[in-house]
Amino acid sequence: MSLSEKRQLEVCYTPKLYSLFHQENCITVVVDVLRATSAICTAFDNGVEKIIPVASVDEAREYLNKGYIVGAERGGEIVEGFEFGNSPFSYMKEQVEGKTLVLSTTNGTRAIEASKGSDIIAMGSFLNLNALSKWITEQDKHVVVFCAGYRGRFNMEDTLFAGALAAELMKTDLYESECDSTIAAKHLYALAKDDLYGFLENTSHRNRLQRLDLEKDVRYCLELNEANVVPVMVDDALKNMI
Amino acid sequence: MSLSEKRQLEVCYTPKLYSLFHQENCITVVVDVLRATSAICTAFDNGVEKIIPVASVDEAREYLNKGYIVGAERGGEIVEGFEFGNSPFSYMKEQVEGKTLVLSTTNGTRAIEASKGSDIIAMGSFLNLNALSKWITEQDKHVVVFCAGYRGRFNMEDTLFAGALAAELMKTDLYESECDSTIAAKHLYALAKDDLYGFLENTSHRNRLQRLDLEKDVRYCLELNEANVVPVMVDDALKNMI
């Protein structure tokens, strides 16, 4: 179905607000920059065949018992009994190429679960910014950028990505936004873009990851366009659309 | 009870997120800049004795039938059958001095209702920024700035006020914030403060008020420190604390 009106672009800051947003004729872009959607993009860039996101650790464990490669993270750490969490560096070519990966993370996979009413569910991170924005403009859909947030709240890193994506999409003149969240995200990204790492220095989640000694992960997750991939939900698994 | 730890300062962008925030030992500052909390501050500045906020139009009508001065607004307009809405210019000295006012507004009075678990509920607007921040520092409490938002969503004008109040309070060194919402609000206010009116030019709510021909109200609501008042809920009514 093609849209008769101009495409709407909206930014949703947390899962608790998602029900207020467009879901018909819509691409929902799930964003969990630190680190779920960055890990997903990295895995596809390294040739993973598909990724099955699961909401609960129990489900993840079932897949583990069946012999799958499974990542499970809660509170920034690998869940006991699993080999991988949500670090992008866990999903290198030798681990994932040609394989199916199962993934359960604190905020990211829950946001995927919450967005199941949407026509298309795509994954966004700084790593696939250009690939994703190009692919989105080729679809005749409204867009909701769905930030996974942190424990239900607004977080800065996902908002900055939302601002980056909004700025890219709005270069095309295909989109309009009457949504203050989009305007705020664009302003924040404009402030931060020359030094994302520095800008995030004092924010909550990054401090928490610092305590967990994840500096290398954070720096990598803030790099732009390292992964030429567009992970999209097809039935119950993510596949790369390009 | 006095706080043993440093006072926490948090910003809540919409009523839908309020349950995630501090409520014990806490001042909740309800913010609905366009226009409920600005109208409330104006009424107190013009000598209103107390204001009874009510959530429903039916309740407002009951008070009207009892002979009270009643304001009722929905969707930016005065509800049929009422003389006043939420325009600050309705609450001049000759109307309100020494009297009790009853008020029901779309977002503002609902936010007051939602924050009833908090120790202290105060009203914030640009009009009483300095008076409010000075009064807050004199209370030994955490602070949640509770933006009324717009139809459950984030809005820019309330967020800018939250940033302004956060910037004031954090000058004192009494407060700390690990909350990304606070950091974002401060950044946005820093960008906007030299021209609040211009900054809000393209945001959703302001456009809507423009369509309703409320330009004069908007300009007034963005003025700083016109009202030396601190409206606080005492039992079921707002009273001026200074």
Interface residues (C-beta under 8 A of the other chain):
Chain A: Y13 T14 K16 L17 L20 Y150 R151 G152 R153 F154 N155 M156 T159 E178 C179 D180 S181 I183 A184 H187 L188 L191 N202 T203 S204 H205 N207
Chain B: Y13 T14 K16 L17 L20 Y150 R151 G152 R153 F154 N155 M156 T159 E178 C179 D180 S181 I183 A184 H187 L188 L191 N202 T203 S204 H205 N207
